[in-house]
């Protein structure tokens, strides 16, 4: 039985790990259901890589973080990193 449900909406990959990762992991460990919605793939996040390459790397990192944190569902909205203020 699910004791809690938590949905978190964030802008970038890695936002789930640093500020609130402990909370996500705690809810998941207590039989809670955690869903993460991320607006971008973090395409602007790795200097020296093209946006597409950076997005692929950061998405892989995001999926690995979700596994560690116990996130059951991940939804990536697909907005381009650096453009959210214009949406």
MIFI-741903 format. One record per residue: residue number from 0; x, z, y of N, C-alpha, C in turn. Coordinates in pm, whole numbers, plus 50000, padded with zeros to 5 digits. Example, Ala and Ser with C-alpha at 12.3 -4.5 7.8 and 13.67 -1.06 7.14 Angstrom:
% MIFI-741903
ATOM  nr    nu    nw    nv   cau   caw   cav    cu    cw    cv
ATOM   0 51319 50780 49431 51230 50780 49550 51320 50780 49670
ATOM   1 51285 50708 49775 51367 50714 49894 51290 50787 50003
% end
This chain:
% MIFI-741903
ATOM  nr    nu    nw    nv   cau   caw   cav    cu    cw    cv
ATOM   0 50084 50000 49882 50000 50000 50000 50089 50000 50125
ATOM   1 50055 49916 50219 50131 49907 50344 50090 50024 50434
ATOM   2 50191 50101 50477 50161 50216 50562 50157 50180 50711
ATOM   3 50239 50083 50749 50246 50042 50890 50270 49892 50895
ATOM   4 50225 49831 51002 50255 49691 51028 50317 49682 51166
ATOM   5 50425 49607 51175 50496 49593 51301 50530 49447 51322
ATOM   6 50489 49392 51436 50528 49257 51473 50608 49266 51602
ATOM   7 50725 49205 51600 50816 49207 51714 50836 49064 51762
ATOM   8 50826 49043 51893 50847 48910 51952 50969 48919 52043
ATOM   9 51069 48837 52015 51196 48841 52089 51238 48699 52127
ATOM  10 51333 48689 52217 51377 48558 52267 51482 48492 52178
ATOM  11 51579 48570 52128 51697 48510 52065 51732 48577 51932
ATOM  12 51799 48502 51844 51860 48566 51728 51961 48671 51776
ATOM  13 51970 48778 51710 52052 48898 51729 51982 49002 51817
ATOM  14 51874 48963 51888 51798 49063 51963 51733 49163 51867
ATOM  15 51705 49120 51744 51645 49210 51645 51743 49313 51593
ATOM  16 51871 49285 51601 51970 49374 51540 52021 49482 51633
ATOM  17 52053 49445 51754 52118 49542 51842 52024 49646 51902
ATOM  18 51923 49607 51976 51844 49712 52041 51748 49785 51947
ATOM  19 51691 49715 51847 51585 49779 51769 51603 49767 51618
ATOM  20 51718 49727 51573 51741 49709 51430 51711 49832 51347
ATOM  21 51749 49949 51397 51723 50073 51324 51575 50098 51306
ATOM  22 51498 50069 51407 51353 50088 51399 51291 49992 51297
ATOM  23 51332 49866 51300 51280 49770 51204 51312 49812 51061
ATOM  24 51437 49852 51037 51478 49894 50904 51404 50019 50859
ATOM  25 51381 50112 50950 51310 50236 50916 51166 50207 50875
ATOM  26 51096 50125 50953 50958 50090 50920 50954 50018 50785
ATOM  27 51044 49923 50762 51047 49851 50634 51078 49945 50518
ATOM  28 51171 50039 50538 51208 50133 50431 51096 50229 50397
ATOM  29 51006 50251 50491 50892 50341 50469 50769 50262 50423
ATOM  30 50792 50152 50352 50685 50066 50299 50601 50001 50407
ATOM  31 50659 49982 50523 50590 49910 50629 50615 49762 50616
ATOM  32 50531 49685 50681 50547 49541 50684 50597 49501 50822
ATOM  33 50711 49434 50827 50772 49395 50954 50773 49243 50963
ATOM  34 50719 49192 51074 50722 49049 51103 50799 49028 51233
ATOM  35 50883 48927 51235 50963 48896 51354 50929 48756 51402
ATOM  36 50901 48745 51530 50882 48616 51595 50996 48600 51694
ATOM  37 51071 48492 51679 51183 48465 51768 51156 48332 51839
ATOM  38 51167 48331 51970 51132 48212 52047 51232 48099 52030
ATOM  39 51360 48130 52017 51463 48026 52011 51551 48045 51888
ATOM  40 51635 47947 51864 51736 47958 51758 51871 48002 51815
ATOM  41 51876 48027 51944 52001 48071 52006 52102 47961 52026
ATOM  42 52053 47843 52059 52140 47726 52071 52249 47740 52176
ATOM  43 52229 47824 52275 52327 47838 52382 52425 47952 52356
ATOM  44 52423 48006 52236 52493 48132 52212 52634 48126 52161
ATOM  45 52690 48010 52132 52826 48006 52078 52908 47905 52157
ATOM  46 52992 47952 52248 53076 47860 52325 53162 47775 52232
ATOM  47 53174 47648 52264 53256 47558 52185 53179 47482 52078
ATOM  48 53057 47524 52048 52975 47451 51952 52863 47378 52027
ATOM  49 52824 47266 51972 52710 47196 52030 52586 47284 52015
ATOM  50 52484 47262 52097 52362 47341 52082 52302 47334 51941
ATOM  51 52303 47216 51880 52247 47204 51745 52328 47283 51643
ATOM  52 52462 47273 51652 52547 47350 51560 52528 47500 51580
ATOM  53 52527 47543 51705 52508 47686 51734 52374 47734 51684
ATOM  54 52270 47653 51701 52137 47690 51653 52133 47708 51502
ATOM  55 52203 47620 51430 52207 47633 51284 52280 47760 51241
ATOM  56 52393 47789 51305 52469 47909 51272 52387 48034 51303
ATOM  57 52329 48038 51420 52255 48157 51462 52128 48176 51379
ATOM  58 52066 48067 51336 51948 48081 51249 51989 48140 51113
ATOM  59 52101 48095 51058 52150 48153 50932 52177 48302 50948
ATOM  60 52241 48337 51059 52268 48479 51086 52138 48558 51100
ATOM  61 52040 48501 51167 51911 48565 51185 51843 48590 51051
ATOM  62 51843 48490 50965 51780 48506 50833 51852 48613 50750
ATOM  63 51983 48617 50759 52059 48721 50688 52026 48860 50743
ATOM  64 52016 48872 50875 51980 49000 50936 51841 49044 50892
ATOM  65 51748 48950 50884 51612 48984 50839 51614 49038 50697
ATOM  66 51696 48979 50611 51708 49030 50474 51759 49173 50474
ATOM  67 51860 49201 50552 51919 49335 50557 51821 49436 50617
ATOM  68 51751 49396 50721 51660 49487 50791 51526 49506 50719
ATOM  69 51496 49421 50624 51369 49433 50552 51254 49361 50618
ATOM  70 51284 49265 50706 51179 49187 50771 51116 49095 50665
ATOM  71 50985 49105 50648 50916 49028 50544 50881 48887 50589
ATOM  72 50853 48870 50716 50814 48739 50766 50892 48708 50893
ATOM  73 50941 48585 50901 51012 48538 51019 50946 48410 51067
ATOM  74 50917 48405 51195 50862 48284 51257 50952 48249 51375
ATOM  75 51007 48128 51373 51089 48079 51483 51006 47975 51558
ATOM  76 50978 48002 51685 50890 47915 51762 50954 47782 51798
ATOM  77 51086 47775 51806 51154 47648 51828 51176 47608 51973
ATOM  78 51156 47701 52066 51190 47671 52205 51340 47659 52218
ATOM  79 51386 47577 52311 51530 47557 52332 51585 47676 52409
ATOM  80 51693 47735 52361 51758 47849 52426 51798 47810 52568
ATOM  81 51769 47897 52662 51802 47872 52801 51689 47805 52880
ATOM  82 51577 47777 52811 51467 47710 52880 51339 47792 52885
ATOM  83 51341 47914 52837 51218 47993 52828 51153 48018 52964
ATOM  84 51232 48027 53068 51174 48052 53200 51095 47933 53251
ATOM  85 51111 47817 53190 51039 47698 53234 50917 47668 53147
ATOM  86 50895 47747 53045 50782 47723 52953 50656 47778 53012
% end
